[in-house]
């Protein structure tokens, strides 16, 4: 699969899982993974998913605007950079966000998220 | 220097150079470096700086809103994620942007930019 198609497939999978079954994201992180969520750093799959599943909203829907990817230069890793909109249930306006992922291949031929940085883009 | 301070120092240096002497950015890239600028991929220091110095505006000023950084997990590299505003000379409104850098240490004890992904955040 070419890198752009792989990045798009990852992004589709990530945000569909986020929007329908947030605890299912645990499979995408490992112990060394780090999430920076609005400036707060959280390490390890369990802690990251605990953060994501306890965000102060129940339902949300991500709409992706752009996906950029580049090889990360090491271990066939890949950098994926996303921009889009986040619609929370009950809120009138969508929030704009940007997020980047550093994906690392697993021995099983899949990828996991080593680095994840998320920011809302305040208007 | 701790990673957050290093990231902030890099960001300060990068955007000051961009705003005052864009061709000076050549020193920050190498042959293997890649820039994704609004979806266009450009490789190599010379090509990247040619792109940046021929953007369709002469003067600009970046104002940084957030800087996040994480160790990239390999070679003591570092991921730096920036959001901010870009004011072009003669334009009434600033443009919001997000940008990420993958910094790799050099044998000389400095860093160069291996990966650079830039996107405007359209309102």
gemmi code that builds the backbone of each chain (N, CA, C; Angstrom):
import gemmi

chains = {
    "A": [
        ("UNK", (0.863, -1.199, 0.000), (0.000, 0.000, 0.000), (0.893, 1.240, 0.000)),
        ("UNK", (0.581, 2.207, -0.834), (1.443, 3.388, -0.856), (1.189, 4.232, 0.394)),
        ("UNK", (2.192, 5.044, 0.782), (2.116, 5.761, 2.063), (0.870, 6.635, 2.203)),
        ("UNK", (0.490, 7.326, 1.136), (-0.682, 8.199, 1.247), (-1.953, 7.389, 1.504)),
        ("UNK", (-2.074, 6.250, 0.823), (-3.251, 5.402, 1.027), (-3.247, 4.819, 2.434)),
        ("UNK", (-2.050, 4.449, 2.905), (-1.910, 3.901, 4.257), (-2.290, 4.947, 5.301)),
        ("UNK", (-1.813, 6.170, 5.096), (-2.131, 7.251, 6.038), (-3.635, 7.508, 6.068)),
        ("UNK", (-4.254, 7.538, 4.906), (-5.699, 7.784, 4.854), (-6.474, 6.653, 5.534)),
        ("UNK", (-6.007, 5.410, 5.325), (-6.673, 4.267, 5.955), (-6.528, 4.332, 7.474)),
        ("UNK", (-5.329, 4.700, 7.940), (-5.139, 4.847, 9.385), (-6.066, 5.919, 9.951)),
        ("UNK", (-6.105, 7.059, 9.281), (-6.911, 8.198, 9.759), (-8.393, 7.818, 9.800)),
        ("UNK", (-8.849, 7.154, 8.763), (-10.244, 6.690, 8.717), (-10.528, 5.759, 9.909)),
        ("UNK", (-9.618, 4.808, 10.119), (-9.796, 3.842, 11.207), (-9.757, 4.535, 12.568)),
        ("UNK", (-8.795, 5.446, 12.733), (-8.625, 6.097, 14.037), (-9.870, 6.881, 14.430)),
        ("UNK", (-10.351, 7.734, 13.522), (-11.450, 8.626, 13.914), (-12.793, 7.900, 13.944)),
        ("UNK", (-12.954, 6.866, 13.124), (-14.169, 6.050, 13.231), (-14.206, 5.357, 14.591)),
        ("UNK", (-13.051, 4.821, 15.009), (-12.981, 4.170, 16.317), (-13.204, 5.198, 17.431)),
        ("UNK", (-12.582, 6.370, 17.305), (-12.757, 7.428, 18.314), (-14.236, 7.765, 18.469)),
        ("UNK", (-14.942, 7.868, 17.350), (-16.322, 8.351, 17.378), (-17.344, 7.273, 17.748)),
        ("UNK", (-16.931, 5.993, 17.664), (-17.920, 4.932, 17.910), (-17.563, 4.039, 19.089)),
        ("UNK", (-16.275, 3.957, 19.441), (-15.850, 2.998, 20.479), (-14.477, 3.419, 20.982)),
        ("UNK", (-14.487, 4.534, 21.758), (-13.214, 5.180, 22.089), (-12.240, 4.238, 22.778)),
        ("UNK", (-12.745, 3.307, 23.618), (-11.830, 2.412, 24.338), (-11.107, 1.457, 23.376)),
        ("UNK", (-11.648, 1.289, 22.167), (-10.990, 0.453, 21.165), (-9.687, 1.033, 20.652)),
        ("UNK", (-9.414, 2.308, 20.987), (-8.157, 2.928, 20.562), (-6.950, 2.341, 21.290)),
        ("UNK", (-7.188, 1.636, 22.405), (-6.089, 1.078, 23.201), (-5.150, 0.232, 22.341)),
        ("UNK", (-5.702, -0.473, 21.378), (-4.892, -1.347, 20.522), (-3.879, -0.587, 19.683)),
        ("UNK", (-4.113, 0.709, 19.496), (-3.249, 1.484, 18.606), (-2.035, 2.065, 19.323)),
        ("UNK", (-2.049, 2.025, 20.661), (-0.939, 2.590, 21.445), (-0.178, 1.473, 22.152)),
        ("UNK", (1.071, 1.775, 22.551), (1.848, 0.838, 23.357), (2.369, 1.561, 24.605)),
        ("UNK", (3.160, 0.849, 25.414), (3.623, 1.442, 26.678), (4.472, 2.697, 26.467)),
        ("UNK", (5.257, 2.707, 25.379), (6.121, 3.859, 25.136), (5.423, 5.011, 24.429)),
        ("UNK", (4.152, 4.841, 24.126), (3.427, 5.871, 23.370), (3.200, 7.108, 24.222)),
        ("UNK", (3.182, 8.258, 23.575), (2.911, 9.507, 24.284), (1.846, 10.312, 23.546)),
        ("UNK", (0.907, 10.833, 24.329), (-0.123, 11.742, 23.814), (0.081, 13.114, 24.445)),
        ("UNK", (0.109, 14.146, 23.626), (0.011, 15.523, 24.138), (-1.366, 16.033, 23.749)),
        ("UNK", (-2.221, 16.199, 24.748), (-3.603, 16.606, 24.495), (-3.806, 18.002, 25.050)),
        ("UNK", (-3.904, 18.963, 24.167), (-4.051, 20.354, 24.581), (-2.979, 20.731, 25.604)),
        ("UNK", (-1.759, 20.268, 25.347), (-0.622, 20.641, 26.175), (-0.336, 19.708, 27.339)),
        ("UNK", (-1.250, 18.768, 27.615), (-1.034, 17.810, 28.706), (-0.394, 16.539, 28.162)),
        ("UNK", (0.759, 16.147, 28.727), (1.456, 14.947, 28.238), (1.049, 13.722, 29.042)),
        ("UNK", (0.715, 12.658, 28.320), (0.248, 11.421, 28.943), (0.978, 10.269, 28.275)),
        ("UNK", (1.529, 9.343, 29.083), (2.316, 8.258, 28.500), (1.703, 6.893, 28.778)),
        ("UNK", (1.770, 6.017, 27.787), (1.342, 4.628, 27.938), (-0.086, 4.410, 27.470)),
        ("UNK", (-0.314, 3.264, 26.860), (-1.603, 2.947, 26.250), (-2.768, 3.115, 27.231)),
        ("UNK", (-2.620, 2.552, 28.440), (-3.711, 2.609, 29.421), (-4.048, 4.033, 29.817)),
        ("UNK", (-3.009, 4.827, 30.112), (-3.235, 6.213, 30.537), (-3.832, 7.043, 29.409)),
        ("UNK", (-3.363, 6.790, 28.188), (-3.861, 7.552, 27.040), (-5.348, 7.266, 26.833)),
        ("UNK", (-5.708, 5.987, 26.881), (-7.119, 5.658, 26.643), (-7.980, 6.109, 27.818)),
        ("UNK", (-7.428, 6.081, 29.038), (-8.166, 6.619, 30.185), (-8.465, 8.096, 29.961)),
        ("UNK", (-7.504, 8.828, 29.426), (-7.722, 10.246, 29.128), (-8.807, 10.416, 28.061)),
        ("UNK", (-8.672, 9.662, 26.985), (-9.590, 9.842, 25.845), (-11.017, 9.435, 26.194)),
        ("UNK", (-11.152, 8.410, 27.046), (-12.507, 7.936, 27.373), (-13.167, 8.776, 28.459)),
        ("UNK", (-12.409, 9.648, 29.102), (-13.006, 10.486, 30.151), (-13.038, 11.953, 29.749)),
        ("UNK", (-12.883, 12.245, 28.480), (-13.056, 13.622, 28.020), (-14.490, 14.058, 28.321)),
        ("UNK", (-14.692, 15.355, 28.570), (-15.994, 15.814, 29.058), (-17.065, 15.906, 27.968)),
        ("UNK", (-17.140, 14.902, 27.128), (-18.253, 14.813, 26.182), (-18.442, 13.337, 25.848)),
        ("UNK", (-19.683, 12.972, 25.563), (-19.989, 11.568, 25.276), (-19.881, 11.264, 23.791)),
        ("UNK", (-20.494, 12.103, 22.996), (-20.558, 11.806, 21.573), (-19.864, 12.889, 20.773)),
        ("UNK", (-19.163, 12.479, 19.741), (-18.511, 13.448, 18.878), (-18.364, 12.853, 17.486)),
        ("UNK", (-18.131, 13.739, 16.546), (-17.911, 13.288, 15.172), (-16.790, 14.112, 14.547)),
        ("UNK", (-15.750, 13.424, 14.115), (-14.638, 14.070, 13.424), (-14.902, 14.100, 11.919)),
        ("UNK", (-14.676, 15.260, 11.310), (-14.671, 15.372, 9.845), (-13.271, 15.795, 9.431)),
        ("UNK", (-12.656, 15.017, 8.562), (-11.262, 15.273, 8.197), (-11.193, 16.202, 6.986)),
        ("UNK", (-10.360, 17.222, 7.086), (-10.188, 18.174, 5.982), (-8.941, 17.843, 5.162)),
        ("UNK", (-7.808, 17.635, 5.824), (-6.560, 17.305, 5.124), (-5.817, 16.189, 5.854)),
        ("UNK", (-5.111, 15.376, 5.076), (-4.200, 14.350, 5.609), (-2.885, 14.473, 4.849)),
        ("UNK", (-1.809, 14.748, 5.554), (-0.475, 14.757, 4.953), (0.338, 13.649, 5.588)),
        ("UNK", (1.216, 13.017, 4.810), (2.109, 12.027, 5.421), (3.494, 12.114, 4.815)),
        ("UNK", (4.459, 11.727, 5.603), (5.850, 11.653, 5.158), (6.496, 10.449, 5.836)),
        ("UNK", (7.449, 9.777, 5.151), (8.244, 8.766, 5.851), (9.033, 9.450, 6.961)),
        ("UNK", (9.162, 8.784, 8.110), (9.805, 9.447, 9.247), (11.305, 9.273, 9.221)),
        ("UNK", (11.812, 8.507, 8.285), (13.252, 8.404, 8.123), (13.890, 7.290, 8.926)),
        ("UNK", (13.147, 6.664, 9.807), (13.701, 5.599, 10.647), (12.690, 4.469, 10.750)),
        ("UNK", (13.167, 3.229, 10.659), (12.315, 2.058, 10.906), (11.062, 2.028, 10.045)),
        ("UNK", (11.098, 2.667, 8.881), (9.906, 2.707, 8.028), (8.715, 3.313, 8.756)),
        ("UNK", (8.987, 4.145, 9.734), (7.906, 4.842, 10.417), (7.284, 5.888, 9.512)),
        ("UNK", (6.179, 6.451, 9.953), (5.464, 7.409, 9.130), (4.870, 8.507, 9.996)),
        ("UNK", (4.991, 9.741, 9.513), (4.374, 10.880, 10.174), (3.083, 11.209, 9.446)),
        ("UNK", (2.014, 11.370, 10.202), (0.705, 11.678, 9.624), (0.177, 12.943, 10.304)),
        ("UNK", (-0.213, 13.886, 9.486), (-0.640, 15.204, 9.983), (-2.064, 15.442, 9.478)),
        ("UNK", (-2.965, 15.724, 10.395), (-4.387, 15.786, 10.075), (-4.941, 17.151, 10.465)),
        ("UNK", (-5.819, 17.706, 9.650), (-6.631, 18.833, 10.115), (-8.082, 18.506, 9.838)),
        ("UNK", (-8.959, 19.061, 10.662), (-10.367, 18.751, 10.488), (-11.248, 19.478, 11.478)),
        ("UNK", (-12.488, 19.020, 11.534), (-13.485, 19.602, 12.425), (-14.011, 18.541, 13.367)),
        ("UNK", (-14.327, 18.979, 14.573), (-14.809, 18.094, 15.626), (-16.161, 18.636, 16.088)),
        ("UNK", (-17.203, 17.855, 15.836), (-18.541, 18.271, 16.232), (-18.937, 17.508, 17.493)),
        ("UNK", (-19.169, 18.243, 18.572), (-19.614, 17.610, 19.813), (-21.135, 17.609, 19.853)),
        ("UNK", (-21.712, 16.535, 20.392), (-23.169, 16.430, 20.498), (-23.705, 17.601, 21.328)),
        ("UNK", (-24.724, 18.265, 20.810), (-25.358, 19.346, 21.559), (-24.711, 20.702, 21.358)),
        ("UNK", (-23.566, 20.740, 20.665), (-22.894, 22.024, 20.406), (-23.285, 22.515, 19.020)),
        ("UNK", (-23.466, 23.840, 18.914), (-23.909, 24.377, 17.631), (-22.771, 24.383, 16.598)),
        ("UNK", (-21.581, 24.782, 17.055), (-20.484, 24.960, 16.115), (-19.452, 23.844, 16.253)),
        ("UNK", (-18.894, 23.436, 15.123), (-17.792, 22.483, 15.152), (-16.522, 23.196, 15.611)),
        ("UNK", (-15.617, 22.430, 16.225), (-14.308, 22.937, 16.633), (-13.291, 22.502, 15.595)),
        ("UNK", (-12.390, 23.406, 15.225), (-11.313, 23.016, 14.312), (-10.161, 22.413, 15.132)),
        ("UNK", (-9.534, 21.382, 14.566), (-8.403, 20.781, 15.267), (-7.294, 20.410, 14.291)),
        ("UNK", (-6.095, 20.246, 14.832), (-4.970, 19.657, 14.104), (-4.390, 18.560, 14.984)),
        ("UNK", (-3.904, 17.520, 14.349), (-3.350, 16.393, 15.115), (-2.256, 15.731, 14.296)),
        ("UNK", (-1.193, 15.330, 14.972), (-0.153, 14.580, 14.272), (0.105, 13.250, 14.962)),
        ("UNK", (0.439, 12.255, 14.164), (0.755, 10.919, 14.653), (2.112, 10.495, 14.091)),
        ("UNK", (2.901, 9.855, 14.937), (4.104, 9.176, 14.461), (3.799, 7.683, 14.559)),
        ("UNK", (3.678, 7.042, 13.401), (3.338, 5.617, 13.347), (4.596, 4.778, 13.174)),
        ("UNK", (4.670, 3.686, 13.926), (5.832, 2.789, 13.895), (5.335, 1.395, 13.527)),
        ("UNK", (6.007, 0.741, 12.581), (5.556, -0.608, 12.212), (5.767, -1.609, 13.338)),
        ("UNK", (4.860, -2.550, 13.457), (4.997, -3.635, 14.431), (5.557, -4.865, 13.718)),
        ("UNK", (6.128, -5.815, 14.478), (6.614, -7.055, 13.849), (5.495, -7.796, 13.119)),
        ("UNK", (4.249, -7.559, 13.521), (3.105, -8.256, 12.894), (2.679, -7.613, 11.572)),
        ("UNK", (3.383, -6.537, 11.166), (3.055, -5.942, 9.878), (2.010, -4.846, 9.963)),
        ("UNK", (1.675, -4.476, 11.209), (0.726, -3.384, 11.402), (1.503, -2.144, 11.868)),
        ("UNK", (0.804, -1.152, 12.366), (1.449, 0.053, 12.899), (0.879, 0.384, 14.267)),
        ("UNK", (1.700, 0.996, 15.117), (1.150, 1.568, 16.348), (1.549, 3.038, 16.422)),
        ("UNK", (0.855, 3.763, 17.310), (1.068, 5.201, 17.463), (2.104, 5.427, 18.561)),
        ("UNK", (3.299, 5.891, 18.184), (4.315, 6.218, 19.186), (4.095, 7.632, 19.721)),
        ("UNK", (3.786, 8.563, 18.829), (3.588, 9.966, 19.225), (2.252, 10.456, 18.696)),
        ("UNK", (1.561, 11.220, 19.516), (0.240, 11.751, 19.160), (0.148, 13.133, 19.796)),
        ("UNK", (-0.002, 14.152, 18.967), (-0.128, 15.525, 19.495), (-1.418, 16.129, 18.935)),
        ("UNK", (-2.284, 16.557, 19.836), (-3.606, 17.083, 19.462), (-3.758, 18.508, 19.965)),
        ("UNK", (-4.270, 19.362, 19.082), (-4.577, 20.743, 19.475), (-5.857, 21.204, 18.802)),
        ("UNK", (-6.712, 21.838, 19.555), (-7.810, 22.592, 18.974), (-7.234, 23.861, 18.373)),
        ("UNK", (-7.797, 24.292, 17.233), (-7.384, 25.558, 16.615), (-8.434, 26.595, 16.942)),
        ("UNK", (-8.210, 27.323, 17.988), (-9.209, 28.315, 18.386), (-9.300, 29.426, 17.356)),
        ("UNK", (-10.528, 29.841, 17.095), (-10.738, 30.905, 16.100), (-10.317, 32.253, 16.702)),
    ],
    "B": [
        ("UNK", (19.910, 21.243, 27.838), (18.661, 22.004, 27.689), (17.488, 21.022, 27.663)),
        ("UNK", (16.436, 21.317, 28.399), (15.325, 20.366, 28.407), (14.558, 20.472, 27.090)),
        ("UNK", (13.853, 19.390, 26.724), (13.214, 19.330, 25.396), (12.259, 20.490, 25.131)),
        ("UNK", (11.468, 20.884, 26.113), (10.522, 21.981, 25.873), (11.252, 23.284, 25.576)),
        ("UNK", (12.319, 23.541, 26.315), (13.094, 24.766, 26.077), (13.776, 24.709, 24.712)),
        ("UNK", (14.263, 23.524, 24.362), (14.909, 23.342, 23.057), (13.905, 23.568, 21.927)),
        ("UNK", (12.714, 23.010, 22.075), (11.677, 23.181, 21.055), (11.313, 24.661, 20.903)),
        ("UNK", (11.153, 25.339, 22.016), (10.803, 26.763, 21.967), (11.919, 27.571, 21.307)),
        ("UNK", (13.168, 27.231, 21.617), (14.301, 27.943, 21.017), (14.355, 27.689, 19.509)),
        ("UNK", (14.105, 26.457, 19.101), (14.072, 26.160, 17.667), (12.974, 26.958, 16.977)),
        ("UNK", (11.787, 26.951, 17.569), (10.628, 27.632, 16.969), (10.904, 29.137, 16.847)),
        ("UNK", (11.461, 29.701, 17.891), (11.814, 31.129, 17.869), (12.802, 31.414, 16.728)),
        ("UNK", (13.830, 30.579, 16.636), (14.851, 30.757, 15.603), (14.261, 30.577, 14.212)),
        ("UNK", (13.432, 29.547, 14.046), (12.884, 29.235, 12.724), (12.027, 30.387, 12.198)),
        ("UNK", (11.100, 30.859, 13.011), (10.157, 31.858, 12.496), (10.783, 33.249, 12.420)),
        ("UNK", (11.731, 33.551, 13.287), (12.461, 34.809, 13.149), (13.243, 34.815, 11.838)),
        ("UNK", (13.893, 33.690, 11.529), (14.639, 33.592, 10.266), (13.677, 33.657, 9.081)),
        ("UNK", (12.556, 32.956, 9.166), (11.557, 32.985, 8.093), (11.113, 34.422, 7.822)),
        ("UNK", (10.886, 35.171, 8.876), (10.293, 36.512, 8.727), (11.316, 37.587, 8.355)),
        ("UNK", (12.610, 37.298, 8.546), (13.607, 38.344, 8.306), (14.606, 37.980, 7.204)),
        ("UNK", (14.821, 36.685, 6.964), (15.873, 36.271, 6.018), (15.586, 34.841, 5.579)),
        ("UNK", (14.542, 34.698, 4.747), (14.018, 33.358, 4.459), (15.077, 32.418, 3.894)),
        ("UNK", (16.019, 32.959, 3.097), (17.027, 32.075, 2.498), (17.969, 31.501, 3.562)),
        ("UNK", (17.998, 32.112, 4.727), (18.806, 31.598, 5.827), (18.299, 30.280, 6.385)),
        ("UNK", (17.071, 29.888, 5.994), (16.521, 28.613, 6.468), (17.251, 27.412, 5.859)),
        ("UNK", (18.009, 27.643, 4.774), (18.709, 26.534, 4.101), (19.558, 25.729, 5.071)),
        ("UNK", (20.152, 26.392, 6.034), (21.024, 25.716, 7.003), (20.279, 24.693, 7.861)),
        ("UNK", (18.958, 24.832, 7.936), (18.191, 23.973, 8.835), (17.751, 22.671, 8.175)),
        ("UNK", (17.884, 22.601, 6.844), (17.463, 21.406, 6.105), (18.678, 20.692, 5.526)),
        ("UNK", (18.500, 19.404, 5.186), (19.546, 18.644, 4.494), (18.950, 17.999, 3.240)),
        ("UNK", (19.764, 17.219, 2.549), (19.298, 16.630, 1.278), (18.103, 15.701, 1.460)),
        ("UNK", (18.076, 14.982, 2.593), (16.975, 14.044, 2.826), (15.732, 14.689, 3.404)),
        ("UNK", (15.773, 15.991, 3.626), (14.649, 16.676, 4.265), (13.458, 16.752, 3.325)),
        ("UNK", (12.275, 16.715, 3.891), (11.057, 16.846, 3.092), (10.127, 17.890, 3.708)),
        ("UNK", (9.588, 18.736, 2.827), (8.570, 19.718, 3.213), (7.268, 19.370, 2.506)),
        ("UNK", (6.180, 19.301, 3.265), (4.838, 19.257, 2.668), (4.209, 20.617, 2.927)),
        ("UNK", (4.045, 21.396, 1.843), (3.512, 22.753, 1.985), (2.142, 22.817, 1.331)),
        ("UNK", (1.124, 22.882, 2.152), (-0.246, 22.890, 1.633), (-0.475, 21.730, 0.666)),
        ("UNK", (0.073, 20.567, 1.023), (-0.160, 19.356, 0.247), (0.881, 19.071, -0.819)),
        ("UNK", (1.757, 20.043, -1.109), (2.809, 19.833, -2.115), (4.081, 19.332, -1.436)),
        ("UNK", (4.607, 18.180, -1.900), (5.814, 17.614, -1.280), (7.056, 18.065, -2.023)),
        ("UNK", (8.043, 18.529, -1.274), (9.282, 19.057, -1.845), (10.439, 18.459, -1.051)),
        ("UNK", (11.448, 17.929, -1.756), (12.548, 17.270, -1.055), (13.881, 17.973, -1.289)),
        ("UNK", (14.684, 18.051, -0.237), (16.043, 18.576, -0.328), (16.109, 20.044, 0.052)),
        ("UNK", (17.200, 20.392, 0.714), (17.385, 21.741, 1.246), (17.196, 22.823, 0.177)),
        ("UNK", (17.852, 22.644, -0.982), (17.781, 23.668, -2.029), (16.359, 23.863, -2.542)),
        ("UNK", (15.683, 22.749, -2.816), (14.318, 22.839, -3.339), (13.360, 23.439, -2.308)),
        ("UNK", (13.557, 23.061, -1.058), (12.691, 23.574, 0.005), (12.853, 25.084, 0.123)),
        ("UNK", (14.085, 25.547, 0.149), (14.306, 26.986, 0.308), (13.872, 27.743, -0.949)),
        ("UNK", (14.027, 27.110, -2.121), (13.516, 27.739, -3.348), (12.007, 27.940, -3.241)),
        ("UNK", (11.319, 26.947, -2.694), (9.867, 27.069, -2.504), (9.547, 28.202, -1.522)),
        ("UNK", (10.231, 28.192, -0.401), (9.898, 29.162, 0.657), (10.224, 30.592, 0.245)),
        ("UNK", (11.297, 30.764, -0.532), (11.688, 32.128, -0.913), (10.877, 32.651, -2.093)),
        ("UNK", (10.110, 31.784, -2.759), (9.309, 32.249, -3.897), (7.809, 32.199, -3.603)),
        ("UNK", (7.460, 32.083, -2.344), (6.041, 32.172, -1.980), (5.517, 33.549, -2.402)),
        ("UNK", (4.224, 33.632, -2.740), (3.717, 34.862, -3.349), (3.454, 35.982, -2.342)),
        ("UNK", (4.399, 36.201, -1.458), (4.336, 37.369, -0.585), (5.762, 37.703, -0.176)),
        ("UNK", (5.999, 38.982, 0.055), (7.353, 39.413, 0.402), (7.568, 39.414, 1.911)),
        ("UNK", (6.649, 40.023, 2.606), (6.839, 40.194, 4.044), (5.752, 39.471, 4.814)),
        ("UNK", (6.147, 38.869, 5.911), (5.169, 38.199, 6.760), (5.676, 38.192, 8.197)),
        ("UNK", (4.744, 37.947, 9.089), (5.117, 37.847, 10.501), (4.340, 36.705, 11.145)),
        ("UNK", (5.071, 35.746, 11.694), (4.461, 34.630, 12.413), (4.308, 34.979, 13.896)),
        ("UNK", (3.125, 34.705, 14.445), (2.919, 34.785, 15.895), (2.570, 33.385, 16.383)),
        ("UNK", (3.332, 32.891, 17.325), (3.163, 31.509, 17.780), (2.156, 31.451, 18.923)),
        ("UNK", (1.207, 30.524, 18.823), (0.198, 30.347, 19.865), (0.563, 29.186, 20.790)),
        ("UNK", (0.900, 28.030, 20.217), (1.270, 26.869, 21.026), (2.488, 26.174, 20.431)),
        ("UNK", (3.299, 25.584, 21.309), (4.418, 24.722, 20.903), (4.348, 23.454, 21.746)),
        ("UNK", (4.204, 22.312, 21.090), (4.261, 21.025, 21.784), (5.463, 20.256, 21.275)),
        ("UNK", (6.104, 19.494, 22.148), (7.192, 18.637, 21.666), (7.171, 17.294, 22.368)),
        ("UNK", (7.682, 16.302, 21.656), (7.832, 14.953, 22.209), (9.129, 14.369, 21.652)),
        ("UNK", (9.807, 13.520, 22.441), (10.930, 12.767, 21.866), (10.380, 11.853, 20.772)),
        ("UNK", (11.134, 11.713, 19.670), (10.601, 10.939, 18.546), (10.896, 9.458, 18.695)),
        ("UNK", (11.622, 9.092, 19.710), (11.837, 7.669, 19.983), (13.031, 7.075, 19.292)),
        ("UNK", (13.649, 7.815, 18.379), (14.809, 7.289, 17.653), (15.868, 8.370, 17.558)),
        ("UNK", (17.128, 7.996, 17.752), (18.252, 8.913, 17.542), (18.134, 10.209, 18.318)),
        ("UNK", (17.420, 10.204, 19.422), (17.230, 11.436, 20.190), (16.603, 12.535, 19.347)),
        ("UNK", (15.849, 12.147, 18.332), (15.126, 13.123, 17.536), (13.973, 13.719, 18.335)),
        ("UNK", (13.359, 14.744, 17.774), (12.293, 15.428, 18.498), (11.214, 15.876, 17.523)),
        ("UNK", (9.967, 15.688, 17.929), (8.834, 16.176, 17.162), (8.358, 17.477, 17.779)),
        ("UNK", (8.166, 18.477, 16.946), (7.722, 19.798, 17.411), (6.474, 20.177, 16.621)),
        ("UNK", (5.444, 20.545, 17.329), (4.137, 20.829, 16.730), (3.751, 22.254, 17.122)),
        ("UNK", (3.482, 23.080, 16.128), (3.289, 24.514, 16.350), (1.916, 24.921, 15.835)),
        ("UNK", (1.238, 25.807, 16.545), (0.088, 26.490, 15.952), (0.280, 27.980, 16.146)),
        ("UNK", (-0.281, 28.761, 15.231), (-0.088, 30.199, 15.338), (-0.804, 30.954, 14.249)),
        ("UNK", (-0.447, 32.218, 14.132), (-1.038, 33.113, 13.143), (0.050, 33.658, 12.236)),
        ("UNK", (-0.321, 33.863, 10.985), (0.601, 34.351, 9.967), (-0.008, 35.621, 9.371)),
        ("UNK", (0.662, 36.729, 9.608), (0.182, 38.013, 9.091), (0.998, 38.386, 7.860)),
        ("UNK", (0.326, 38.496, 6.727), (1.006, 38.914, 5.498), (0.893, 40.429, 5.363)),
        ("UNK", (1.965, 41.048, 4.842), (1.963, 42.500, 4.657), (0.821, 42.892, 3.719)),
        ("UNK", (0.053, 43.885, 4.120), (-1.016, 44.387, 3.265), (-2.338, 43.652, 3.418)),
        ("UNK", (-2.340, 42.546, 4.191), (-3.587, 41.803, 4.414), (-4.200, 42.226, 5.744)),
        ("UNK", (-5.523, 42.318, 5.751), (-6.184, 42.789, 6.964), (-6.188, 41.723, 8.066)),
        ("UNK", (-6.453, 40.470, 7.655), (-6.620, 39.421, 8.653), (-5.427, 38.473, 8.652)),
        ("UNK", (-5.064, 38.029, 9.843), (-4.022, 37.001, 9.950), (-4.603, 35.654, 9.530)),
        ("UNK", (-3.748, 34.772, 9.025), (-4.115, 33.400, 8.675), (-3.673, 32.492, 9.808)),
        ("UNK", (-4.528, 31.542, 10.178), (-4.121, 30.565, 11.185), (-3.375, 29.422, 10.487)),
        ("UNK", (-2.359, 28.902, 11.158), (-1.624, 27.780, 10.578), (-1.241, 26.773, 11.650)),
        ("UNK", (-0.953, 25.549, 11.196), (-0.336, 24.522, 12.041), (0.859, 23.985, 11.279)),
        ("UNK", (1.890, 23.613, 12.008), (3.100, 23.110, 11.360), (3.785, 22.125, 12.291)),
        ("UNK", (4.322, 21.056, 11.720), (5.099, 20.121, 12.531), (6.483, 19.928, 11.936)),
        ("UNK", (7.439, 19.728, 12.830), (8.828, 19.490, 12.448), (9.315, 18.214, 13.123)),
        ("UNK", (10.067, 17.420, 12.381), (10.809, 16.307, 12.974), (12.276, 16.722, 12.960)),
        ("UNK", (12.828, 16.967, 14.138), (14.208, 17.430, 14.266), (15.129, 16.257, 14.577)),
        ("UNK", (16.261, 16.218, 13.902), (17.240, 15.138, 14.076), (18.560, 15.770, 14.498)),
        ("UNK", (19.215, 15.211, 15.521), (20.495, 15.793, 15.949), (21.580, 15.595, 14.902)),
        ("UNK", (22.455, 16.571, 14.785), (23.613, 16.457, 13.900), (24.836, 16.052, 14.730)),
        ("UNK", (25.874, 15.509, 14.065), (27.104, 15.163, 14.803), (27.710, 16.383, 15.506)),
        ("UNK", (27.403, 17.581, 15.001), (27.962, 18.813, 15.577), (27.205, 19.272, 16.830)),
        ("UNK", (26.171, 18.504, 17.207), (25.458, 18.871, 18.435), (24.291, 19.804, 18.200)),
        ("UNK", (23.979, 20.039, 16.934), (22.831, 20.871, 16.598), (21.693, 19.966, 16.105)),
        ("UNK", (20.671, 20.551, 15.500), (19.562, 19.774, 14.932), (19.292, 20.233, 13.513)),
        ("UNK", (18.804, 19.318, 12.672), (18.278, 19.740, 11.375), (16.851, 19.228, 11.237)),
        ("UNK", (16.137, 19.794, 10.263), (14.732, 19.457, 10.030), (14.657, 18.336, 8.993)),
        ("UNK", (14.260, 17.131, 9.428), (14.076, 16.030, 8.482), (12.697, 16.105, 7.838)),
        ("UNK", (11.686, 16.396, 8.635), (10.304, 16.463, 8.152), (9.682, 17.782, 8.557)),
        ("UNK", (8.923, 18.359, 7.643), (8.270, 19.654, 7.874), (6.926, 19.594, 7.145)),
        ("UNK", (5.849, 19.706, 7.893), (4.511, 19.695, 7.278), (3.775, 20.964, 7.703)),
        ("UNK", (3.354, 21.746, 6.719), (2.706, 23.041, 6.964), (1.304, 23.042, 6.373)),
        ("UNK", (0.354, 23.539, 7.148), (-1.015, 23.706, 6.653), (-1.621, 24.988, 7.213)),
        ("UNK", (-2.260, 25.750, 6.352), (-3.134, 26.814, 6.817), (-4.403, 26.178, 7.368)),
        ("UNK", (-4.942, 26.785, 8.425), (-6.210, 26.312, 8.995), (-7.304, 27.259, 8.530)),
        ("UNK", (-7.938, 26.907, 7.447), (-8.967, 27.802, 6.922), (-10.144, 27.870, 7.872)),
        ("UNK", (-10.685, 29.065, 8.009), (-11.825, 29.262, 8.921), (-13.101, 28.714, 8.266)),
    ],
}
model = gemmi.Model(1)
for chain_id, residues in chains.items():
    chain = gemmi.Chain(chain_id)
    for i, (resn, *xyz) in enumerate(residues, 1):
        res = gemmi.Residue()
        res.name, res.seqid = resn, gemmi.SeqId(i, " ")
        for name, pos in zip(("N", "CA", "C"), xyz):
            atom = gemmi.Atom()
            atom.name, atom.element = name, gemmi.Element(name[0])
            atom.pos, atom.b_iso = gemmi.Position(*pos), 0.0
            res.add_atom(atom)
        chain.add_residue(res)
    model.add_chain(chain)
structure = gemmi.Structure()
structure.add_model(model)
structure.setup_entities()
